[in-house]
Amino acid sequence: MKEFLNPNKEKLILFVILFGLSLIKNLSILSLGQCFDCPDTYGFPIPFYNPGGNYGPAGAYVESGFSFSFMILNIIIVYIIACIIIKIYH
């Protein structure tokens, strides 16, 4: 397990790529089509930043917000995914 999570160059490069992709606006399994009334969020699998300034599905104004704990959780999840991908292909 220690070697599985031990960072190396390949894991870190793949992590940066995957985490960068997770920051793409509205990247969600549920938003396959255009969603005009969905709030903008950043982060996948757990949204951790919402710039706010728009209206949600119920017509309520969405305020901006940032969750540091959700961002850390995303970093951990994406790093484990990168480790799994490197383990599969090596």
ABEGO torsion letter per residue (X at the ends): XAAAABBBAAAAAAAAAAAAAAABBGBBAABABBBAABBBBBEOABBABBAEGBBBAAGBBBBBBBBAAAAAAAAAAAAAAAAAAAAAAX
